[in-house]
Amino acid sequence: MPLHFENRYRHCPTCGGLLEPREVKTEEPPRLVCVECEFIYFQNPKVAAAVIVTYGDKLVLLKRAIEPSRGKW
């Protein structure tokens, strides 16, 4: 199981327990998970936002104009 992170983080920021690499989701790289409280430590998390827009009684839908996933709703 290749690791995508440096092994410089050893303790959970929530409870202080030890962190160990585990596969959290299939087809994703392993993550550091606390052996005590199961906190998942994500390195370099990506920020995302979502919004629901209405126009009168209708829902506004937009297609993505840039890559990745250009042309998807």
CHARMM-style PDB file with segment names, atoms N, HN, CA, C and O in Angstrom:
ATOM      1  N   MET     1       0.848  -1.174   0.000  1.00  0.00      PROA
ATOM      2  CA  MET     1       0.000   0.000   0.000  1.00  0.00      PROA
ATOM      3  C   MET     1       0.901   1.247   0.000  1.00  0.00      PROA
ATOM      4  O   MET     1       1.459   1.592   1.041  1.00  0.00      PROA
ATOM      5  N   PRO     2       1.050   1.924  -1.145  1.00  0.00      PROA
ATOM      6  CA  PRO     2       1.916   3.105  -1.190  1.00  0.00      PROA
ATOM      7  C   PRO     2       1.314   4.259  -0.389  1.00  0.00      PROA
ATOM      8  O   PRO     2       0.101   4.468  -0.392  1.00  0.00      PROA
ATOM      9  N   LEU     3       2.163   4.982   0.279  1.00  0.00      PROA
ATOM     10  HN  LEU     3       3.149   4.812   0.281  1.00  0.00      PROA
ATOM     11  CA  LEU     3       1.713   6.112   1.090  1.00  0.00      PROA
ATOM     12  C   LEU     3       1.924   7.405   0.327  1.00  0.00      PROA
ATOM     13  O   LEU     3       2.971   7.589  -0.293  1.00  0.00      PROA
ATOM     14  N   HSD     4       0.967   8.291   0.358  1.00  0.00      PROA
ATOM     15  HN  HSD     4       0.116   8.142   0.862  1.00  0.00      PROA
ATOM     16  CA  HSD     4       1.061   9.565  -0.350  1.00  0.00      PROA
ATOM     17  C   HSD     4       1.491  10.694   0.580  1.00  0.00      PROA
ATOM     18  O   HSD     4       1.512  11.856   0.175  1.00  0.00      PROA
ATOM     19  N   PHE     5       1.829  10.367   1.805  1.00  0.00      PROA
ATOM     20  HN  PHE     5       1.812   9.423   2.134  1.00  0.00      PROA
ATOM     21  CA  PHE     5       2.176  11.402   2.766  1.00  0.00      PROA
ATOM     22  C   PHE     5       3.475  11.048   3.459  1.00  0.00      PROA
ATOM     23  O   PHE     5       3.872   9.884   3.514  1.00  0.00      PROA
ATOM     24  N   GLU     6       4.127  12.063   3.982  1.00  0.00      PROA
ATOM     25  HN  GLU     6       3.805  13.008   3.937  1.00  0.00      PROA
ATOM     26  CA  GLU     6       5.312  11.830   4.798  1.00  0.00      PROA
ATOM     27  C   GLU     6       4.860  11.323   6.157  1.00  0.00      PROA
ATOM     28  O   GLU     6       3.774  11.664   6.625  1.00  0.00      PROA
ATOM     29  N   ASN     7       5.675  10.525   6.774  1.00  0.00      PROA
ATOM     30  HN  ASN     7       6.557  10.247   6.394  1.00  0.00      PROA
ATOM     31  CA  ASN     7       5.316   9.960   8.072  1.00  0.00      PROA
ATOM     32  C   ASN     7       5.753  10.896   9.202  1.00  0.00      PROA
ATOM     33  O   ASN     7       6.380  10.451  10.163  1.00  0.00      PROA
ATOM     34  N   ARG     8       5.430  12.172   9.096  1.00  0.00      PROA
ATOM     35  HN  ARG     8       4.921  12.534   8.316  1.00  0.00      PROA
ATOM     36  CA  ARG     8       5.838  13.120  10.133  1.00  0.00      PROA
ATOM     37  C   ARG     8       4.734  13.404  11.140  1.00  0.00      PROA
ATOM     38  O   ARG     8       4.989  14.012  12.180  1.00  0.00      PROA
ATOM     39  N   TYR     9       3.512  12.974  10.846  1.00  0.00      PROA
ATOM     40  HN  TYR     9       3.305  12.480  10.002  1.00  0.00      PROA
ATOM     41  CA  TYR     9       2.416  13.150  11.786  1.00  0.00      PROA
ATOM     42  C   TYR     9       2.192  11.832  12.502  1.00  0.00      PROA
ATOM     43  O   TYR     9       1.969  10.805  11.861  1.00  0.00      PROA
ATOM     44  N   ARG    10       2.249  11.852  13.817  1.00  0.00      PROA
ATOM     45  HN  ARG    10       2.430  12.687  14.338  1.00  0.00      PROA
ATOM     46  CA  ARG    10       2.155  10.609  14.580  1.00  0.00      PROA
ATOM     47  C   ARG    10       1.003  10.594  15.572  1.00  0.00      PROA
ATOM     48  O   ARG    10       0.580   9.524  16.009  1.00  0.00      PROA
ATOM     49  N   HSD    11       0.486  11.775  15.936  1.00  0.00      PROA
ATOM     50  HN  HSD    11       0.829  12.644  15.580  1.00  0.00      PROA
ATOM     51  CA  HSD    11      -0.534  11.844  16.981  1.00  0.00      PROA
ATOM     52  C   HSD    11      -1.775  12.587  16.497  1.00  0.00      PROA
ATOM     53  O   HSD    11      -1.685  13.552  15.738  1.00  0.00      PROA
ATOM     54  N   CYS    12      -2.924  12.121  16.948  1.00  0.00      PROA
ATOM     55  HN  CYS    12      -2.997  11.337  17.564  1.00  0.00      PROA
ATOM     56  CA  CYS    12      -4.215  12.680  16.591  1.00  0.00      PROA
ATOM     57  C   CYS    12      -4.361  14.089  17.170  1.00  0.00      PROA
ATOM     58  O   CYS    12      -4.077  14.292  18.350  1.00  0.00      PROA
ATOM     59  N   PRO    13      -4.803  15.077  16.358  1.00  0.00      PROA
ATOM     60  CA  PRO    13      -5.022  16.425  16.874  1.00  0.00      PROA
ATOM     61  C   PRO    13      -6.252  16.520  17.777  1.00  0.00      PROA
ATOM     62  O   PRO    13      -6.423  17.515  18.481  1.00  0.00      PROA
ATOM     63  N   THR    14      -7.107  15.498  17.764  1.00  0.00      PROA
ATOM     64  HN  THR    14      -6.968  14.690  17.192  1.00  0.00      PROA
ATOM     65  CA  THR    14      -8.324  15.511  18.567  1.00  0.00      PROA
ATOM     66  C   THR    14      -8.101  14.924  19.957  1.00  0.00      PROA
ATOM     67  O   THR    14      -8.447  15.550  20.959  1.00  0.00      PROA
ATOM     68  N   CYS    15      -7.517  13.709  20.022  1.00  0.00      PROA
ATOM     69  HN  CYS    15      -7.236  13.200  19.208  1.00  0.00      PROA
ATOM     70  CA  CYS    15      -7.387  13.033  21.320  1.00  0.00      PROA
ATOM     71  C   CYS    15      -5.954  12.704  21.714  1.00  0.00      PROA
ATOM     72  O   CYS    15      -5.711  12.304  22.853  1.00  0.00      PROA
ATOM     73  N   GLY    16      -5.002  12.863  20.806  1.00  0.00      PROA
ATOM     74  HN  GLY    16      -5.199  13.189  19.881  1.00  0.00      PROA
ATOM     75  CA  GLY    16      -3.607  12.564  21.116  1.00  0.00      PROA
ATOM     76  C   GLY    16      -3.220  11.120  20.865  1.00  0.00      PROA
ATOM     77  O   GLY    16      -2.068  10.751  21.098  1.00  0.00      PROA
ATOM     78  N   GLY    17      -4.151  10.279  20.393  1.00  0.00      PROA
ATOM     79  HN  GLY    17      -5.087  10.578  20.204  1.00  0.00      PROA
ATOM     80  CA  GLY    17      -3.847   8.884  20.096  1.00  0.00      PROA
ATOM     81  C   GLY    17      -2.910   8.763  18.905  1.00  0.00      PROA
ATOM     82  O   GLY    17      -2.655   9.743  18.204  1.00  0.00      PROA
ATOM     83  N   LEU    18      -2.403   7.567  18.682  1.00  0.00      PROA
ATOM     84  HN  LEU    18      -2.611   6.772  19.251  1.00  0.00      PROA
ATOM     85  CA  LEU    18      -1.494   7.341  17.568  1.00  0.00      PROA
ATOM     86  C   LEU    18      -2.251   7.280  16.247  1.00  0.00      PROA
ATOM     87  O   LEU    18      -3.363   6.757  16.171  1.00  0.00      PROA
ATOM     88  N   LEU    19      -1.619   7.831  15.202  1.00  0.00      PROA
ATOM     89  HN  LEU    19      -0.716   8.256  15.264  1.00  0.00      PROA
ATOM     90  CA  LEU    19      -2.177   7.774  13.854  1.00  0.00      PROA
ATOM     91  C   LEU    19      -1.520   6.634  13.099  1.00  0.00      PROA
ATOM     92  O   LEU    19      -0.314   6.419  13.216  1.00  0.00      PROA
ATOM     93  N   GLU    20      -2.318   5.894  12.318  1.00  0.00      PROA
ATOM     94  HN  GLU    20      -3.298   6.068  12.223  1.00  0.00      PROA
ATOM     95  CA  GLU    20      -1.765   4.848  11.477  1.00  0.00      PROA
ATOM     96  C   GLU    20      -2.395   4.944  10.097  1.00  0.00      PROA
ATOM     97  O   GLU    20      -3.556   5.338   9.979  1.00  0.00      PROA
ATOM     98  N   PRO    21      -1.647   4.590   9.041  1.00  0.00      PROA
ATOM     99  CA  PRO    21      -2.222   4.625   7.699  1.00  0.00      PROA
ATOM    100  C   PRO    21      -3.229   3.497   7.515  1.00  0.00      PROA
ATOM    101  O   PRO    21      -2.959   2.348   7.868  1.00  0.00      PROA
ATOM    102  N   ARG    22      -4.402   3.836   6.955  1.00  0.00      PROA
ATOM    103  HN  ARG    22      -4.621   4.769   6.668  1.00  0.00      PROA
ATOM    104  CA  ARG    22      -5.460   2.853   6.680  1.00  0.00      PROA
ATOM    105  C   ARG    22      -6.146   3.215   5.372  1.00  0.00      PROA
ATOM    106  O   ARG    22      -6.175   4.379   4.971  1.00  0.00      PROA
ATOM    107  N   GLU    23      -6.697   2.205   4.714  1.00  0.00      PROA
ATOM    108  HN  GLU    23      -6.674   1.259   5.039  1.00  0.00      PROA
ATOM    109  CA  GLU    23      -7.514   2.453   3.540  1.00  0.00      PROA
ATOM    110  C   GLU    23      -8.914   2.793   4.035  1.00  0.00      PROA
ATOM    111  O   GLU    23      -9.593   1.947   4.618  1.00  0.00      PROA
ATOM    112  N   VAL    24      -9.344   4.024   3.803  1.00  0.00      PROA
ATOM    113  HN  VAL    24      -8.793   4.710   3.330  1.00  0.00      PROA
ATOM    114  CA  VAL    24     -10.654   4.480   4.254  1.00  0.00      PROA
ATOM    115  C   VAL    24     -11.700   4.205   3.187  1.00  0.00      PROA
ATOM    116  O   VAL    24     -12.785   3.710   3.493  1.00  0.00      PROA
ATOM    117  N   LYS    25     -11.381   4.524   1.932  1.00  0.00      PROA
ATOM    118  HN  LYS    25     -10.499   4.926   1.684  1.00  0.00      PROA
ATOM    119  CA  LYS    25     -12.275   4.256   0.798  1.00  0.00      PROA
ATOM    120  C   LYS    25     -11.472   3.524  -0.265  1.00  0.00      PROA
ATOM    121  O   LYS    25     -10.294   3.812  -0.481  1.00  0.00      PROA
ATOM    122  N   THR    26     -12.124   2.573  -0.927  1.00  0.00      PROA
ATOM    123  HN  THR    26     -13.081   2.340  -0.752  1.00  0.00      PROA
ATOM    124  CA  THR    26     -11.438   1.881  -2.014  1.00  0.00      PROA
ATOM    125  C   THR    26     -11.148   2.869  -3.129  1.00  0.00      PROA
ATOM    126  O   THR    26     -11.888   3.831  -3.334  1.00  0.00      PROA
ATOM    127  N   GLU    27     -10.077   2.623  -3.837  1.00  0.00      PROA
ATOM    128  HN  GLU    27      -9.476   1.842  -3.670  1.00  0.00      PROA
ATOM    129  CA  GLU    27      -9.619   3.458  -4.943  1.00  0.00      PROA
ATOM    130  C   GLU    27      -9.180   4.859  -4.504  1.00  0.00      PROA
ATOM    131  O   GLU    27      -9.078   5.757  -5.340  1.00  0.00      PROA
ATOM    132  N   GLU    28      -8.921   5.057  -3.221  1.00  0.00      PROA
ATOM    133  HN  GLU    28      -9.004   4.327  -2.542  1.00  0.00      PROA
ATOM    134  CA  GLU    28      -8.328   6.293  -2.716  1.00  0.00      PROA
ATOM    135  C   GLU    28      -7.066   5.925  -1.972  1.00  0.00      PROA
ATOM    136  O   GLU    28      -6.942   4.804  -1.478  1.00  0.00      PROA
ATOM    137  N   PRO    29      -6.121   6.855  -1.881  1.00  0.00      PROA
ATOM    138  CA  PRO    29      -4.895   6.537  -1.142  1.00  0.00      PROA
ATOM    139  C   PRO    29      -5.191   6.346   0.345  1.00  0.00      PROA
ATOM    140  O   PRO    29      -6.215   6.820   0.836  1.00  0.00      PROA
ATOM    141  N   PRO    30      -4.313   5.665   1.056  1.00  0.00      PROA
ATOM    142  CA  PRO    30      -4.526   5.492   2.489  1.00  0.00      PROA
ATOM    143  C   PRO    30      -4.491   6.833   3.218  1.00  0.00      PROA
ATOM    144  O   PRO    30      -3.830   7.773   2.776  1.00  0.00      PROA
ATOM    145  N   ARG    31      -5.191   6.908   4.308  1.00  0.00      PROA
ATOM    146  HN  ARG    31      -5.728   6.145   4.667  1.00  0.00      PROA
ATOM    147  CA  ARG    31      -5.263   8.122   5.137  1.00  0.00      PROA
ATOM    148  C   ARG    31      -4.733   7.796   6.525  1.00  0.00      PROA
ATOM    149  O   ARG    31      -4.713   6.636   6.936  1.00  0.00      PROA
ATOM    150  N   LEU    32      -4.307   8.822   7.237  1.00  0.00      PROA
ATOM    151  HN  LEU    32      -4.324   9.765   6.902  1.00  0.00      PROA
ATOM    152  CA  LEU    32      -3.902   8.639   8.628  1.00  0.00      PROA
ATOM    153  C   LEU    32      -5.152   8.623   9.494  1.00  0.00      PROA
ATOM    154  O   LEU    32      -5.943   9.566   9.462  1.00  0.00      PROA
ATOM    155  N   VAL    33      -5.338   7.552  10.271  1.00  0.00      PROA
ATOM    156  HN  VAL    33      -4.695   6.786  10.297  1.00  0.00      PROA
ATOM    157  CA  VAL    33      -6.524   7.366  11.101  1.00  0.00      PROA
ATOM    158  C   VAL    33      -6.074   7.125  12.537  1.00  0.00      PROA
ATOM    159  O   VAL    33      -5.125   6.378  12.777  1.00  0.00      PROA
ATOM    160  N   CYS    34      -6.748   7.752  13.483  1.00  0.00      PROA
ATOM    161  HN  CYS    34      -7.519   8.359  13.288  1.00  0.00      PROA
ATOM    162  CA  CYS    34      -6.429   7.591  14.900  1.00  0.00      PROA
ATOM    163  C   CYS    34      -6.878   6.205  15.377  1.00  0.00      PROA
ATOM    164  O   CYS    34      -8.003   5.786  15.107  1.00  0.00      PROA
ATOM    165  N   VAL    35      -6.002   5.506  16.080  1.00  0.00      PROA
ATOM    166  HN  VAL    35      -5.087   5.846  16.299  1.00  0.00      PROA
ATOM    167  CA  VAL    35      -6.348   4.175  16.588  1.00  0.00      PROA
ATOM    168  C   VAL    35      -7.274   4.269  17.793  1.00  0.00      PROA
ATOM    169  O   VAL    35      -7.895   3.271  18.160  1.00  0.00      PROA
ATOM    170  N   GLU    36      -7.385   5.437  18.418  1.00  0.00      PROA
ATOM    171  HN  GLU    36      -6.880   6.247  18.120  1.00  0.00      PROA
ATOM    172  CA  GLU    36      -8.239   5.611  19.598  1.00  0.00      PROA
ATOM    173  C   GLU    36      -9.648   6.084  19.237  1.00  0.00      PROA
ATOM    174  O   GLU    36     -10.634   5.444  19.604  1.00  0.00      PROA
ATOM    175  N   CYS    37      -9.742   7.211  18.515  1.00  0.00      PROA
ATOM    176  HN  CYS    37      -8.942   7.731  18.216  1.00  0.00      PROA
ATOM    177  CA  CYS    37     -11.060   7.828  18.271  1.00  0.00      PROA
ATOM    178  C   CYS    37     -11.527   7.725  16.822  1.00  0.00      PROA
ATOM    179  O   CYS    37     -12.622   8.186  16.499  1.00  0.00      PROA
ATOM    180  N   GLU    38     -10.705   7.117  15.926  1.00  0.00      PROA
ATOM    181  HN  GLU    38      -9.816   6.742  16.189  1.00  0.00      PROA
ATOM    182  CA  GLU    38     -11.059   6.927  14.517  1.00  0.00      PROA
ATOM    183  C   GLU    38     -11.111   8.230  13.711  1.00  0.00      PROA
ATOM    184  O   GLU    38     -11.655   8.254  12.607  1.00  0.00      PROA
ATOM    185  N   PHE    39     -10.546   9.313  14.258  1.00  0.00      PROA
ATOM    186  HN  PHE    39     -10.103   9.294  15.155  1.00  0.00      PROA
ATOM    187  CA  PHE    39     -10.453  10.578  13.522  1.00  0.00      PROA
ATOM    188  C   PHE    39      -9.615  10.351  12.272  1.00  0.00      PROA
ATOM    189  O   PHE    39      -8.561   9.720  12.341  1.00  0.00      PROA
ATOM    190  N   ILE    40     -10.071  10.859  11.127  1.00  0.00      PROA
ATOM    191  HN  ILE    40     -10.928  11.372  11.070  1.00  0.00      PROA
ATOM    192  CA  ILE    40      -9.326  10.738   9.878  1.00  0.00      PROA
ATOM    193  C   ILE    40      -8.618  12.061   9.629  1.00  0.00      PROA
ATOM    194  O   ILE    40      -9.257  13.108   9.526  1.00  0.00      PROA
ATOM    195  N   TYR    41      -7.286  12.006   9.532  1.00  0.00      PROA
ATOM    196  HN  TYR    41      -6.766  11.156   9.615  1.00  0.00      PROA
ATOM    197  CA  TYR    41      -6.482  13.198   9.303  1.00  0.00      PROA
ATOM    198  C   TYR    41      -6.243  13.343   7.802  1.00  0.00      PROA
ATOM    199  O   TYR    41      -5.473  12.579   7.220  1.00  0.00      PROA
ATOM    200  N   PHE    42      -6.897  14.317   7.175  1.00  0.00      PROA
ATOM    201  HN  PHE    42      -7.523  14.938   7.648  1.00  0.00      PROA
ATOM    202  CA  PHE    42      -6.730  14.574   5.751  1.00  0.00      PROA
ATOM    203  C   PHE    42      -5.637  15.617   5.566  1.00  0.00      PROA
ATOM    204  O   PHE    42      -5.719  16.720   6.107  1.00  0.00      PROA
ATOM    205  N   GLN    43      -4.610  15.260   4.795  1.00  0.00      PROA
ATOM    206  HN  GLN    43      -4.543  14.364   4.356  1.00  0.00      PROA
ATOM    207  CA  GLN    43      -3.579  16.230   4.469  1.00  0.00      PROA
ATOM    208  C   GLN    43      -3.992  16.964   3.208  1.00  0.00      PROA
ATOM    209  O   GLN    43      -4.452  16.345   2.248  1.00  0.00      PROA
ATOM    210  N   ASN    44      -3.834  18.261   3.202  1.00  0.00      PROA
ATOM    211  HN  ASN    44      -3.460  18.764   3.981  1.00  0.00      PROA
ATOM    212  CA  ASN    44      -4.166  19.104   2.059  1.00  0.00      PROA
ATOM    213  C   ASN    44      -5.623  18.912   1.622  1.00  0.00      PROA
ATOM    214  O   ASN    44      -5.875  18.583   0.463  1.00  0.00      PROA
ATOM    215  N   PRO    45      -6.581  19.112   2.529  1.00  0.00      PROA
ATOM    216  CA  PRO    45      -7.980  18.934   2.141  1.00  0.00      PROA
ATOM    217  C   PRO    45      -8.405  19.968   1.106  1.00  0.00      PROA
ATOM    218  O   PRO    45      -7.912  21.096   1.105  1.00  0.00      PROA
ATOM    219  N   LYS    46      -9.311  19.580   0.235  1.00  0.00      PROA
ATOM    220  HN  LYS    46      -9.711  18.664   0.235  1.00  0.00      PROA
ATOM    221  CA  LYS    46      -9.829  20.481  -0.804  1.00  0.00      PROA
ATOM    222  C   LYS    46     -11.140  21.099  -0.330  1.00  0.00      PROA
ATOM    223  O   LYS    46     -12.030  20.403   0.159  1.00  0.00      PROA
ATOM    224  N   VAL    47     -11.240  22.398  -0.481  1.00  0.00      PROA
ATOM    225  HN  VAL    47     -10.517  22.963  -0.878  1.00  0.00      PROA
ATOM    226  CA  VAL    47     -12.442  23.118  -0.083  1.00  0.00      PROA
ATOM    227  C   VAL    47     -13.431  23.086  -1.242  1.00  0.00      PROA
ATOM    228  O   VAL    47     -13.051  23.290  -2.395  1.00  0.00      PROA
ATOM    229  N   ALA    48     -14.674  22.836  -0.939  1.00  0.00      PROA
ATOM    230  HN  ALA    48     -14.982  22.671  -0.002  1.00  0.00      PROA
ATOM    231  CA  ALA    48     -15.715  22.812  -1.968  1.00  0.00      PROA
ATOM    232  C   ALA    48     -16.935  23.573  -1.463  1.00  0.00      PROA
ATOM    233  O   ALA    48     -17.139  23.715  -0.258  1.00  0.00      PROA
ATOM    234  N   ALA    49     -17.731  24.055  -2.391  1.00  0.00      PROA
ATOM    235  HN  ALA    49     -17.565  23.940  -3.370  1.00  0.00      PROA
ATOM    236  CA  ALA    49     -18.959  24.763  -2.032  1.00  0.00      PROA
ATOM    237  C   ALA    49     -20.066  24.355  -2.997  1.00  0.00      PROA
ATOM    238  O   ALA    49     -19.797  23.945  -4.126  1.00  0.00      PROA
ATOM    239  N   ALA    50     -21.296  24.468  -2.548  1.00  0.00      PROA
ATOM    240  HN  ALA    50     -21.514  24.801  -1.631  1.00  0.00      PROA
ATOM    241  CA  ALA    50     -22.443  24.150  -3.392  1.00  0.00      PROA
ATOM    242  C   ALA    50     -23.542  25.155  -3.098  1.00  0.00      PROA
ATOM    243  O   ALA    50     -23.605  25.728  -2.010  1.00  0.00      PROA
ATOM    244  N   VAL    51     -24.411  25.362  -4.089  1.00  0.00      PROA
ATOM    245  HN  VAL    51     -24.359  24.897  -4.973  1.00  0.00      PROA
ATOM    246  CA  VAL    51     -25.511  26.290  -3.925  1.00  0.00      PROA
ATOM    247  C   VAL    51     -26.703  25.798  -4.753  1.00  0.00      PROA
ATOM    248  O   VAL    51     -26.524  25.217  -5.824  1.00  0.00      PROA
ATOM    249  N   ILE    52     -27.894  26.031  -4.259  1.00  0.00      PROA
ATOM    250  HN  ILE    52     -28.039  26.503  -3.389  1.00  0.00      PROA
ATOM    251  CA  ILE    52     -29.111  25.731  -5.010  1.00  0.00      PROA
ATOM    252  C   ILE    52     -29.750  27.068  -5.369  1.00  0.00      PROA
ATOM    253  O   ILE    52     -30.054  27.882  -4.496  1.00  0.00      PROA
ATOM    254  N   VAL    53     -29.950  27.282  -6.682  1.00  0.00      PROA
ATOM    255  HN  VAL    53     -29.703  26.621  -7.391  1.00  0.00      PROA
ATOM    256  CA  VAL    53     -30.480  28.555  -7.165  1.00  0.00      PROA
ATOM    257  C   VAL    53     -31.858  28.315  -7.771  1.00  0.00      PROA
ATOM    258  O   VAL    53     -32.051  27.393  -8.563  1.00  0.00      PROA
ATOM    259  N   THR    54     -32.807  29.156  -7.387  1.00  0.00      PROA
ATOM    260  HN  THR    54     -32.650  29.905  -6.744  1.00  0.00      PROA
ATOM    261  CA  THR    54     -34.142  29.102  -7.980  1.00  0.00      PROA
ATOM    262  C   THR    54     -34.425  30.412  -8.690  1.00  0.00      PROA
ATOM    263  O   THR    54     -33.885  31.460  -8.336  1.00  0.00      PROA
ATOM    264  N   TYR    55     -35.278  30.335  -9.692  1.00  0.00      PROA
ATOM    265  HN  TYR    55     -35.717  29.483  -9.979  1.00  0.00      PROA
ATOM    266  CA  TYR    55     -35.735  31.501 -10.429  1.00  0.00      PROA
ATOM    267  C   TYR    55     -37.242  31.382 -10.488  1.00  0.00      PROA
ATOM    268  O   TYR    55     -37.785  30.643 -11.309  1.00  0.00      PROA
ATOM    269  N   GLY    56     -37.917  32.113  -9.611  1.00  0.00      PROA
ATOM    270  HN  GLY    56     -37.476  32.713  -8.944  1.00  0.00      PROA
ATOM    271  CA  GLY    56     -39.358  31.931  -9.464  1.00  0.00      PROA
ATOM    272  C   GLY    56     -39.607  30.559  -8.855  1.00  0.00      PROA
ATOM    273  O   GLY    56     -39.105  30.252  -7.774  1.00  0.00      PROA
ATOM    274  N   ASP    57     -40.385  29.734  -9.552  1.00  0.00      PROA
ATOM    275  HN  ASP    57     -40.794  29.984 -10.430  1.00  0.00      PROA
ATOM    276  CA  ASP    57     -40.644  28.383  -9.047  1.00  0.00      PROA
ATOM    277  C   ASP    57     -39.820  27.338  -9.799  1.00  0.00      PROA
ATOM    278  O   ASP    57     -40.133  26.148  -9.749  1.00  0.00      PROA
ATOM    279  N   LYS    58     -38.762  27.781 -10.500  1.00  0.00      PROA
ATOM    280  HN  LYS    58     -38.508  28.747 -10.540  1.00  0.00      PROA
ATOM    281  CA  LYS    58     -37.929  26.869 -11.273  1.00  0.00      PROA
ATOM    282  C   LYS    58     -36.532  26.760 -10.669  1.00  0.00      PROA
ATOM    283  O   LYS    58     -36.046  27.669  -9.996  1.00  0.00      PROA
ATOM    284  N   LEU    59     -35.906  25.622 -10.932  1.00  0.00      PROA
ATOM    285  HN  LEU    59     -36.300  24.883 -11.479  1.00  0.00      PROA
ATOM    286  CA  LEU    59     -34.552  25.360 -10.464  1.00  0.00      PROA
ATOM    287  C   LEU    59     -33.566  25.691 -11.571  1.00  0.00      PROA
ATOM    288  O   LEU    59     -33.764  25.274 -12.712  1.00  0.00      PROA
ATOM    289  N   VAL    60     -32.514  26.427 -11.262  1.00  0.00      PROA
ATOM    290  HN  VAL    60     -32.353  26.766 -10.335  1.00  0.00      PROA
ATOM    291  CA  VAL    60     -31.503  26.803 -12.244  1.00  0.00      PROA
ATOM    292  C   VAL    60     -30.398  25.745 -12.223  1.00  0.00      PROA
ATOM    293  O   VAL    60     -29.841  25.448 -11.167  1.00  0.00      PROA
ATOM    294  N   LEU    61     -30.080  25.172 -13.404  1.00  0.00      PROA
ATOM    295  HN  LEU    61     -30.533  25.413 -14.263  1.00  0.00      PROA
ATOM    296  CA  LEU    61     -29.009  24.190 -13.542  1.00  0.00      PROA
ATOM    297  C   LEU    61     -27.921  24.760 -14.444  1.00  0.00      PROA
ATOM    298  O   LEU    61     -28.213  25.443 -15.426  1.00  0.00      PROA
ATOM    299  N   LEU    62     -26.673  24.476 -14.106  1.00  0.00      PROA
ATOM    300  HN  LEU    62     -26.437  23.921 -13.309  1.00  0.00      PROA
ATOM    301  CA  LEU    62     -25.548  24.951 -14.909  1.00  0.00      PROA
ATOM    302  C   LEU    62     -24.664  23.775 -15.273  1.00  0.00      PROA
ATOM    303  O   LEU    62     -24.492  22.840 -14.490  1.00  0.00      PROA
ATOM    304  N   LYS    63     -24.104  23.835 -16.476  1.00  0.00      PROA
ATOM    305  HN  LYS    63     -24.243  24.594 -17.112  1.00  0.00      PROA
ATOM    306  CA  LYS    63     -23.119  22.842 -16.879  1.00  0.00      PROA
ATOM    307  C   LYS    63     -21.732  23.407 -16.576  1.00  0.00      PROA
ATOM    308  O   LYS    63     -21.480  24.603 -16.722  1.00  0.00      PROA
ATOM    309  N   ARG    64     -20.839  22.508 -16.150  1.00  0.00      PROA
ATOM    310  HN  ARG    64     -21.044  21.536 -16.032  1.00  0.00      PROA
ATOM    311  CA  ARG    64     -19.470  22.919 -15.836  1.00  0.00      PROA
ATOM    312  C   ARG    64     -18.759  23.322 -17.123  1.00  0.00      PROA
ATOM    313  O   ARG    64     -18.806  22.596 -18.116  1.00  0.00      PROA
ATOM    314  N   ALA    65     -18.094  24.489 -17.105  1.00  0.00      PROA
ATOM    315  HN  ALA    65     -18.056  25.079 -16.298  1.00  0.00      PROA
ATOM    316  CA  ALA    65     -17.468  25.039 -18.303  1.00  0.00      PROA
ATOM    317  C   ALA    65     -15.958  24.801 -18.364  1.00  0.00      PROA
ATOM    318  O   ALA    65     -15.334  25.061 -19.392  1.00  0.00      PROA
ATOM    319  N   ILE    66     -15.374  24.314 -17.281  1.00  0.00      PROA
ATOM    320  HN  ILE    66     -15.881  24.102 -16.446  1.00  0.00      PROA
ATOM    321  CA  ILE    66     -13.918  24.113 -17.259  1.00  0.00      PROA
ATOM    322  C   ILE    66     -13.595  22.688 -16.835  1.00  0.00      PROA
ATOM    323  O   ILE    66     -14.421  21.998 -16.237  1.00  0.00      PROA
ATOM    324  N   GLU    67     -12.379  22.261 -17.154  1.00  0.00      PROA
ATOM    325  HN  GLU    67     -11.708  22.822 -17.640  1.00  0.00      PROA
ATOM    326  CA  GLU    67     -11.908  20.940 -16.725  1.00  0.00      PROA
ATOM    327  C   GLU    67     -11.492  21.014 -15.261  1.00  0.00      PROA
ATOM    328  O   GLU    67     -11.081  22.086 -14.817  1.00  0.00      PROA
ATOM    329  N   PRO    68     -11.575  19.973 -14.517  1.00  0.00      PROA
ATOM    330  CA  PRO    68     -12.023  18.637 -14.901  1.00  0.00      PROA
ATOM    331  C   PRO    68     -13.549  18.573 -14.972  1.00  0.00      PROA
ATOM    332  O   PRO    68     -14.242  19.412 -14.396  1.00  0.00      PROA
ATOM    333  N   SER    69     -14.043  17.608 -15.659  1.00  0.00      PROA
ATOM    334  HN  SER    69     -13.480  16.927 -16.127  1.00  0.00      PROA
ATOM    335  CA  SER    69     -15.489  17.329 -15.784  1.00  0.00      PROA
ATOM    336  C   SER    69     -16.242  18.381 -16.578  1.00  0.00      PROA
ATOM    337  O   SER    69     -17.421  18.626 -16.320  1.00  0.00      PROA
ATOM    338  N   ARG    70     -15.586  18.998 -17.527  1.00  0.00      PROA
ATOM    339  HN  ARG    70     -14.628  18.800 -17.736  1.00  0.00      PROA
ATOM    340  CA  ARG    70     -16.251  19.991 -18.379  1.00  0.00      PROA
ATOM    341  C   ARG    70     -17.471  19.364 -19.049  1.00  0.00      PROA
ATOM    342  O   ARG    70     -17.410  18.227 -19.518  1.00  0.00      PROA
ATOM    343  N   GLY    71     -18.573  20.102 -19.094  1.00  0.00      PROA
ATOM    344  HN  GLY    71     -18.623  21.026 -18.714  1.00  0.00      PROA
ATOM    345  CA  GLY    71     -19.792  19.641 -19.737  1.00  0.00      PROA
ATOM    346  C   GLY    71     -20.727  18.849 -18.837  1.00  0.00      PROA
ATOM    347  O   GLY    71     -21.832  18.500 -19.254  1.00  0.00      PROA
ATOM    348  N   LYS    72     -20.312  18.565 -17.632  1.00  0.00      PROA
ATOM    349  HN  LYS    72     -19.415  18.849 -17.294  1.00  0.00      PROA
ATOM    350  CA  LYS    72     -21.194  17.833 -16.714  1.00  0.00      PROA
ATOM    351  C   LYS    72     -22.077  18.810 -15.959  1.00  0.00      PROA
ATOM    352  O   LYS    72     -21.716  19.967 -15.745  1.00  0.00      PROA
ATOM    353  N   TRP    73     -23.252  18.315 -15.558  1.00  0.00      PROA
ATOM    354  HN  TRP    73     -23.545  17.375 -15.732  1.00  0.00      PROA
ATOM    355  CA  TRP    73     -24.194  19.144 -14.807  1.00  0.00      PROA
ATOM    356  C   TRP    73     -23.693  19.349 -13.407  1.00  0.00      PROA
ATOM    357  OT1 TRP    73     -24.346  20.023 -12.610  1.00  0.00      PROA
TER     358      TRP     73
END
